[in-house]
């Protein structure tokens, strides 16, 4: 009976840690990246323009929303069967976060965003729009997401490591 309860609580913690860690990581990473975007590149109005409102406030709302949604996608990828095979340590999760940031830069910031901006009437946005500054911002996002997510997942990673190596205790 006690073993069944323990298994159930471990599963609940693992699932909860996955999504709350992703939410917290996405929010934290999005806020840091947003500050860089606003104060180093004045890009927030451009993010707001995606939704027809080219203001910093609209940009912040859209950016934070995107950051959290993308972090939830990150969690789904990292905890899926293929991702779980490689994301077995905090260092690996941070590496996944950095790679994820680069992929977001390449696909979403480099192609989807400029096409979307053109579709809503913003002129002269090159496709692809791949700048070193934007890559840096996205690597910061991915790195912070990976760090926060790895911290949130650390108890689950320890349990997996303990099960894999029972003699280590």
ChimeraX attribute file (.defattr): number of C-alpha atoms within 10 A of each C-alpha:
attribute: neighborCount
match mode: 1-to-1
recipient: residues
	/A:1	5
	/A:2	7
	/A:3	8
	/A:4	9
	/A:5	10
	/A:6	11
	/A:7	11
	/A:8	12
	/A:9	12
	/A:10	15
	/A:11	13
	/A:12	12
	/A:13	14
	/A:14	18
	/A:15	15
	/A:16	14
	/A:17	20
	/A:18	22
	/A:19	20
	/A:20	16
	/A:21	23
	/A:22	29
	/A:23	22
	/A:24	18
	/A:25	29
	/A:26	29
	/A:27	24
	/A:28	19
	/A:29	28
	/A:30	28
	/A:31	17
	/A:32	15
	/A:33	23
	/A:34	23
	/A:35	17
	/A:36	19
	/A:37	18
	/A:38	15
	/A:39	10
	/A:40	11
	/A:41	12
	/A:42	13
	/A:43	20
	/A:44	24
	/A:45	17
	/A:46	19
	/A:47	23
	/A:48	21
	/A:49	20
	/A:50	22
	/A:51	14
	/A:52	14
	/A:53	14
	/A:54	17
	/A:55	15
	/A:56	18
	/A:57	14
	/A:58	19
	/A:59	23
	/A:60	22
	/A:61	14
	/A:62	17
	/A:63	20
	/A:64	19
	/A:65	15
	/A:66	15
	/A:67	26
	/A:68	21
	/A:69	15
	/A:70	20
	/A:71	29
	/A:72	21
	/A:73	13
	/A:74	25
	/A:75	24
	/A:76	16
	/A:77	16
	/A:78	21
	/A:79	16
	/A:80	12
	/A:81	10
	/A:82	10
	/A:83	16
	/A:84	13
	/A:85	10
	/A:86	13
	/A:87	20
	/A:88	19
	/A:89	16
	/A:90	19
	/A:91	13
	/A:92	16
	/A:93	26
	/A:94	22
	/A:95	17
	/A:96	22
	/A:97	29
	/A:98	22
	/A:99	17
	/A:100	23
	/A:101	25
	/A:102	22
	/A:103	17
	/A:104	20
	/A:105	25
	/A:106	19
	/A:107	14
	/A:108	16
	/A:109	21
	/A:110	20
	/A:111	17
	/A:112	17
	/A:113	20
	/A:114	22
	/A:115	19
	/A:116	16
	/A:117	21
	/A:118	16
	/A:119	11
	/A:120	13
	/A:121	11
	/A:122	16
	/A:123	10
	/A:124	9
	/A:125	13
	/A:126	13
	/A:127	14
	/A:128	16
	/A:129	19
	/A:130	16
	/A:131	12
	/A:132	10
	/A:133	13
	/A:134	21
	/A:135	19
	/A:136	16
	/A:137	23
	/A:138	26
	/A:139	23
	/A:140	21
	/A:141	29
	/A:142	31
	/A:143	23
	/A:144	24
	/A:145	35
	/A:146	32
	/A:147	21
	/A:148	24
	/A:149	28
	/A:150	26
	/A:151	17
	/A:152	22
	/A:153	24
	/A:154	17
	/A:155	15
	/A:156	19
	/A:157	18
	/A:158	13
	/A:159	13
	/A:160	13
	/A:161	14
	/A:162	13
	/A:163	11
	/A:164	10
	/A:165	10
	/A:166	8
	/A:167	7
	/A:168	8
	/A:169	5
